[in-house]
């Protein structure tokens, strides 16, 4: 049997891009402040040459997708429905799961790291899934979200991964990238 080896320069070129999941308030509960922060996070993710993953719908998901799209980044939307047309207009790739809310686990497993921008019970569900899979997470402080009690702390006694609190979109992306790198060393 013949073996094929990729030349070294091709191995360097074909490195997997980092995949950053942004979660937070859907359309209901999403304020202009959330949207601005999420948009700026999307821009920063694109500038870092990482892939943005979201739940593909409205609110924080659409705002982050819009920012990454405007900065020529790649946007993946993993939606709970089976109809790709319900995804926001900024998704380059739509993955219609037809799984309902259980798609939160796909979102968590697809990510190298997670950025949390506000959120309610759906965001808390995704945060818990990410926590169980030990995904690095950062959360924007002072957005009155379901995740607030866990910022700069652990969710439970397992101490799987601390949710790091940050104050700006730029700090969020910088910190998650550093966390992803340190987790993979």
N, C-alpha and C positions, 0 to 999 in steps of 0.2 A: 504494500500500500504506500502510495506517495504522500509525503507530508508537505503541506504548504505553510510557510512562515511569512508573516507580514514583515516587510522591511521596517526597521526601527522608526524611520521618519513617519510611516503610516500609523504606527502605534501611537505616536505622539499626537498626530492630527485627529485620531478617532477617539479621543478621550470623551467620556460621557459628560454632558453638561449637568451642572447642578440644577436640581428641581426644587423650587421654593413654593410651598403652599401658602396662600394668603386666605385667612378665614375671618369672618366677622358678621356684622349685622346684614341681614337680607334687606330688601326694599323697606319693609316695615321696621322702624327703629333706626334706620340709617340717616344720620344728619348730614348737613353740608360739611361739618367738621370731619366726620368719618370719611366722607367721600374724598375730601382734599387729601387727607392723610393716606388713604388707600391709593389714590391716583399717584401721589408722589412715590409711594413704595413700589408701585408698578414700574414707574420710570426708572427708579434705582435698580430694580431687579434686571430690567432690560439692559441698562448700562453696565451691569456686572457680567453680562453675557450668560446669565442663568435663564432657565425656563420658568415662567410663571404658571402655576397650577392653581385653579380655583374651582369652586363648585359650579361655575359657569352661568350663574343666574344674575340677579340684580343686586343693588346695594353696594356693599364693600367689594363683592366679587366683580361687578361690572366696572366700578371705579378703578380698581387695580388693573383689570384687563385693559381698560381704556388707556391708562398711563403706560403700560408696557407696550401696547399697540402703537401709541403715538411715538414711542422711543424705539420703534422697529424691533421689539422683542417678540419672542415666541410665546403664545398664550394657549394653554390647554384648559378646557372646561370639562370637568367630569360631572355630568348632570344626573339627577336622580330619575328623570323621566326617560321614556324610550323614544321620544321624538326630538331629534337634534335641533329642530327649528325653535325650541323654547330657550336655547342658550342665548346669552347676550351677544350682540353684534361684533364684539371685539375678540371673540375666540377664534384662533386660527385652526385649532383642532378641537372637535367636540366628541366626547365619549359619552353616548347616551346609554346609561347602565340599565334602566328599567328596574332598578333595585330599591327605589325610594330612599329613605334615610340611611339604609345600610351602606350606601355609597360612601358615607363618611370614612369607613375603613379603607376603601380604595384610595380616597384622597390622602389619608394618613400614610398608607403604605407606599404611595407613589412619590412622596416627598422626601427630600434629604433634610429639610428643615421647614419650620412653620412660623409664620408671622401672624399674630392675632391683633385685629383691629376692632375693638368693641365686641359686641355679640350677645346673644341670648342663649337659650337652651340648645339650639342646633350647634352653635359655636362651642358650647361646653362639651357636647357630645364628640365633636371632632377633636377637641383638645384632649379629652380622655382617651380617645383612640390613639392619638399621637403619643400621649404619655405612656400608654401600655406598650407601644412599639419603640419607646425610648428615642423618639425623634427630637432633636434640638428645637426649642421653642423660645420665641421672644414675644412679648406683648407690649403694646403701647399703653402707657399708664394714663390714668385720669380720664377714662372714657365711660365710666359707670357701666361696666359689663359684668356678665356672669363669671368671668374669669378673674376679676379683680381680687378676690380673696386669695388667689394662688400666685399672684405676681410676686416675683422674687422669693418664691417658696416652691414646695412640692405639693402635689395634689393629695398624696396620702402617705402612709407609713412606709411604703415600698421605696420611696425616694428614687424613683426611676430616672427622672430628669427634672432639673429645676427650671421653672419658667422665668426667664430673665426679663425684667422690666426695662423699657427704654422710653425715651421721650420724643424722639423725632423719627421720621421715615428713614433718613440717612443713617441714623444710629441703628435702626431696626435691621436694615439690610447688611450693614457692616458687621453687626454682632452676630446675625444668623450665619453669615458666611464664615466668620471666625469659628463659630460653634460647629459648623459642618466639617470644617477642616480638622479641628481638634478631635472630633468624634471619630473621624476616619483615619487617624494616624495609628 
